[in-house]
Amino acid sequence: MTRQIFVNLPIKDMTKSQAFFRSLGFAFNPQFTNEQGACMVVSENHNYVMLLVESFFQTFTRKVIADATKTTEVLVCLSCDSRAEVDELVRKALAAGGTSPNPPQDHGFMYGHGFTDLDGHVWELMWMDPTAAPPQA
């Protein structure tokens, strides 16, 4: 069996959240998408993000839902095929109403930047060339 990952994130507005992520080029699996939850396809390698309206998200936990605009519980990190793709996704996110929590970081063999989505979740984007990484001591 191929292992899949489903990252579940609470959101406030399904329509706005789907529009935001569609503007970044992500698609949604209609079989698992409705007014309460949307299955965003991150990659064909079985990686998904479930955007769940807060009231529906709450049915899966007894804990208080963190306000991602004030606290951080998770940083979602996505790999990209190039530095240009990292920058392009950040550009699209900013154009769609997201913000950039930090400046880009260039370590030569690794480059990263990121954005904060409409609900305050931080998405780190990174490109890395492992063959150029410095050897570990």
C-alpha positions as CSV (number, residue, x, y, z in Angstrom):
1,M,0.0,0.0,0.0
2,T,1.2,3.5,-0.9
3,R,1.2,5.7,2.2
4,Q,-0.7,9.0,1.7
5,I,-0.6,12.1,3.8
6,F,-3.6,14.4,4.4
7,V,-2.8,17.6,6.2
8,N,-6.0,19.0,7.8
9,L,-6.3,22.8,8.2
10,P,-9.1,24.7,9.7
11,I,-10.4,27.6,7.5
12,K,-13.0,30.3,7.8
13,D,-14.4,30.6,4.3
14,M,-14.5,27.7,1.8
15,T,-15.1,29.8,-1.3
16,K,-12.2,32.3,-0.6
17,S,-9.8,29.5,0.5
18,Q,-10.4,27.5,-2.7
19,A,-10.1,30.6,-4.9
20,F,-6.8,31.4,-3.1
21,F,-5.2,28.0,-3.6
22,R,-6.6,27.7,-7.2
23,S,-4.8,30.9,-8.0
24,L,-1.6,29.2,-7.0
25,G,-2.3,26.3,-9.4
26,F,-3.7,23.7,-7.0
27,A,-6.6,21.5,-8.0
28,F,-9.3,20.0,-5.8
29,N,-10.6,16.4,-5.9
30,P,-14.4,16.9,-6.4
31,Q,-15.1,13.4,-5.0
32,F,-13.9,14.6,-1.6
33,T,-14.9,18.3,-1.8
34,N,-18.1,19.9,-0.5
35,E,-19.2,23.0,1.4
36,Q,-17.5,21.7,4.6
37,G,-14.3,20.3,3.3
38,A,-12.1,20.4,0.2
39,C,-9.4,17.9,-0.8
40,M,-6.6,20.0,-2.3
41,V,-4.2,17.9,-4.4
42,V,-0.7,18.9,-3.6
43,S,1.0,16.3,-5.8
44,E,0.2,13.1,-7.7
45,N,2.4,11.3,-5.1
46,H,-0.6,11.1,-2.7
47,N,-0.1,14.3,-0.9
48,Y,-3.2,16.3,0.0
49,V,-4.4,19.2,2.2
50,M,-7.9,19.0,3.5
51,L,-9.3,22.5,4.0
52,L,-12.0,22.1,6.6
53,V,-14.4,24.8,7.6
54,E,-13.8,25.5,11.3
55,S,-17.1,24.1,12.6
56,F,-16.5,20.8,10.7
57,F,-12.8,20.7,11.7
58,Q,-14.0,21.0,15.4
59,T,-15.8,17.7,15.0
60,F,-12.4,15.9,14.8
61,T,-10.9,17.3,18.0
62,R,-11.9,18.2,21.5
63,K,-9.1,20.8,21.7
64,V,-9.6,24.5,20.9
65,I,-8.7,25.3,17.3
66,A,-5.6,27.5,17.3
67,D,-6.0,30.9,15.7
68,A,-3.2,30.7,13.1
69,T,-3.1,34.5,12.7
70,K,-1.9,34.6,16.4
71,T,-0.2,31.3,17.1
72,T,1.6,28.6,15.1
73,E,1.0,24.9,15.5
74,V,2.4,23.7,12.2
75,L,4.5,25.0,9.3
76,V,3.6,23.3,6.0
77,C,6.7,23.0,3.8
78,L,6.4,22.1,0.1
79,S,9.4,21.3,-2.1
80,C,9.6,23.1,-5.5
81,D,11.5,22.1,-8.7
82,S,13.5,25.4,-8.9
83,R,14.2,28.7,-7.2
84,A,12.0,30.3,-9.9
85,E,9.1,28.1,-8.9
86,V,9.5,29.1,-5.2
87,D,9.4,32.8,-6.2
88,E,6.5,32.3,-8.6
89,L,4.3,30.6,-5.9
90,V,5.1,33.4,-3.4
91,R,4.2,36.0,-6.1
92,K,0.9,34.3,-6.8
93,A,0.1,34.0,-3.1
94,L,0.8,37.7,-2.5
95,A,-1.4,38.6,-5.5
96,A,-4.2,36.5,-4.1
97,G,-4.2,38.2,-0.7
98,G,-1.6,36.2,1.2
99,T,1.4,37.8,3.0
100,S,5.1,36.9,3.3
101,P,6.1,36.2,6.9
102,N,9.9,36.2,6.1
103,P,12.3,37.3,3.5
104,P,13.8,34.7,1.1
105,Q,16.7,32.6,2.4
106,D,19.5,31.6,0.1
107,H,21.9,29.0,1.4
108,G,23.4,28.2,-2.1
109,F,22.4,24.5,-2.2
110,M,19.0,25.4,-0.7
111,Y,16.6,28.3,-1.3
112,G,13.4,29.0,0.6
113,H,10.7,31.5,0.9
114,G,7.1,31.3,1.9
115,F,3.7,32.8,2.4
116,T,0.9,33.0,4.9
117,D,-2.6,32.0,3.5
118,L,-5.9,33.8,4.2
119,D,-6.4,31.9,7.5
120,G,-2.8,32.6,8.8
121,H,-1.3,29.2,8.0
122,V,2.4,29.4,7.1
123,W,3.5,27.7,3.9
124,E,7.2,27.3,3.5
125,L,8.5,26.7,0.0
126,M,11.9,25.3,-0.7
127,W,14.2,24.2,-3.5
128,M,17.3,22.1,-2.7
129,D,20.1,20.5,-4.6
130,P,21.3,17.8,-2.2
131,T,24.4,17.0,-4.3
132,A,25.6,20.6,-3.5
133,A,25.0,20.4,0.2
134,P,28.0,20.7,2.4
135,P,29.2,17.5,4.0
136,Q,28.2,16.9,7.6
137,A,30.9,16.8,10.2
